[in-house]
Amino acid sequence: MRAVVQRVLGASVTVDGEPVGAIGRGLLVYLGAARNDQPKDVKYIADKIAGLRVFPNDDGRMSLSVQDVEGAVLVVSQFTLFGDVRRGRRPSFDEAADPEDAERLYLEVVDELRAKGLPVETGTFRAMMLVRSEVDGPVTIQIDSRKLY
């Protein structure tokens, strides 16, 4: 499982011209599931997102988590995080989970984040989405659960 996490002042998702999710200060998370991802991948990613210390303290040092600043999380499904461009110019998505498994894993991460007390908004799985964000910093962090193995 892979996540690209951005610290934002605000972010929103629109599908077919209709807003489906929006947050103020917090984290915008692009989340992709891989073939063979397991519950331990879900837990790892959710724990890392919730505990990621990327918000500044009073001294300006990044030492606070989204929980510490009472921020929110917007999670957007993003199978293209598994795009492999090592051969040719067209990405291969062979490592991405099939849609049914990917949606289940995506929703499990959302549930884990909510269980930690975080306000979580989402995009719409398998939809063409317009994502708007005001990235703060910019701060962008990559998390990959496969680095566990």
C-alpha positions in Angstrom: 0.0 0.0 0.0 1.3 3.4 -0.9 0.3 6.9 0.3 1.4 10.3 -0.8 0.5 12.7 2.1 0.4 16.5 1.8 0.0 19.0 4.6 -2.8 21.3 3.5 -4.5 24.5 4.6 -7.6 23.1 2.8 -8.5 20.5 0.2 -11.7 19.4 -1.7 -12.9 16.7 -4.1 -15.6 17.3 -6.7 -17.2 14.6 -8.9 -19.4 15.6 -11.9 -19.5 19.2 -10.6 -20.7 18.1 -7.2 -18.6 18.4 -4.0 -18.1 15.1 -2.3 -15.5 15.8 0.4 -13.7 18.8 1.8 -11.4 19.7 4.7 -9.7 22.7 6.2 -6.3 22.3 7.8 -5.0 18.8 7.8 -3.7 16.1 5.4 -4.6 15.3 1.8 -3.8 11.6 1.3 -3.6 9.9 -2.1 -3.9 6.2 -1.4 -3.2 3.2 -3.6 -3.5 -0.5 -2.8 -1.3 -3.2 -4.2 -1.9 -6.8 -5.0 -1.5 -8.9 -1.9 -1.9 -6.1 0.6 -3.0 -7.4 4.0 -4.5 -6.0 7.2 -1.0 -5.2 8.4 -0.5 -2.9 5.4 -3.8 -1.1 6.3 -2.7 -0.7 10.0 0.8 0.5 9.1 -0.5 3.1 6.6 -3.2 4.4 9.0 -0.9 4.5 12.0 1.7 6.5 9.9 -0.8 8.9 8.6 -2.3 9.6 12.0 1.0 10.0 13.7 3.0 11.7 11.0 4.6 14.8 12.7 4.6 17.3 9.9 2.8 20.3 11.5 4.9 23.0 13.1 5.0 23.6 16.9 5.3 27.1 18.4 9.0 27.1 17.5 8.3 26.3 13.8 9.7 22.8 14.0 7.7 20.0 12.5 6.8 18.0 15.6 3.0 17.8 15.7 0.6 15.3 14.1 -2.7 15.9 12.5 -4.3 14.6 15.7 -2.2 17.1 17.8 -3.5 20.1 15.7 -7.0 18.8 15.6 -6.9 18.7 11.8 -8.8 16.5 9.3 -7.9 14.0 6.6 -9.1 13.8 3.0 -8.4 10.4 1.5 -8.5 10.0 -2.3 -8.1 6.7 -4.0 -5.2 6.7 -6.4 -4.3 3.4 -8.2 -1.8 5.4 -10.3 0.6 5.4 -7.4 1.5 1.9 -8.7 2.2 3.1 -12.2 5.4 1.5 -13.4 7.2 3.4 -16.2 10.4 1.4 -16.3 9.6 0.2 -19.8 8.2 2.5 -22.4 6.2 5.6 -21.9 2.8 4.1 -21.0 2.5 3.2 -17.3 1.8 -0.4 -16.3 -0.5 -0.8 -13.4 0.0 -4.6 -12.9 1.0 -4.1 -9.2 -2.2 -2.3 -8.3 -4.9 -4.3 -6.5 -8.0 -5.2 -8.5 -10.8 -2.7 -8.0 -12.8 -4.8 -5.5 -9.8 -5.5 -3.2 -8.6 -1.9 -3.6 -11.9 -0.4 -2.6 -12.1 -2.7 0.5 -8.6 -1.8 1.6 -9.2 1.9 0.9 -12.3 1.8 3.1 -10.4 -0.1 5.8 -7.8 2.7 6.0 -10.6 5.3 6.2 -12.2 3.3 9.0 -8.9 3.0 10.9 -8.3 6.7 10.7 -11.9 7.4 11.9 -11.4 4.9 14.8 -8.4 7.1 15.9 -10.8 10.0 16.3 -9.8 11.8 13.1 -12.4 13.6 11.0 -12.1 11.9 7.6 -13.6 12.9 4.3 -13.2 10.9 1.1 -13.4 11.1 -2.7 -15.5 8.7 -4.7 -13.9 5.4 -5.5 -13.5 4.7 -9.2 -14.7 8.1 -10.2 -13.0 10.8 -12.2 -12.3 13.4 -9.5 -11.3 17.0 -9.5 -9.0 17.5 -6.4 -8.2 21.0 -5.3 -5.7 21.7 -2.5 -3.8 24.5 -0.9 -0.6 22.7 0.0 1.2 24.1 3.0 4.9 24.2 3.0 5.0 22.5 0.6 5.2 19.3 2.7 4.8 16.0 0.9 5.6 12.6 2.3 5.6 9.2 0.7 4.6 6.2 2.8 5.0 2.6 1.4 4.0 -0.4 3.6 6.1 -2.7 1.5 9.2 -1.2 3.2 8.0 -3.3 6.1 9.0 -6.6 4.4 
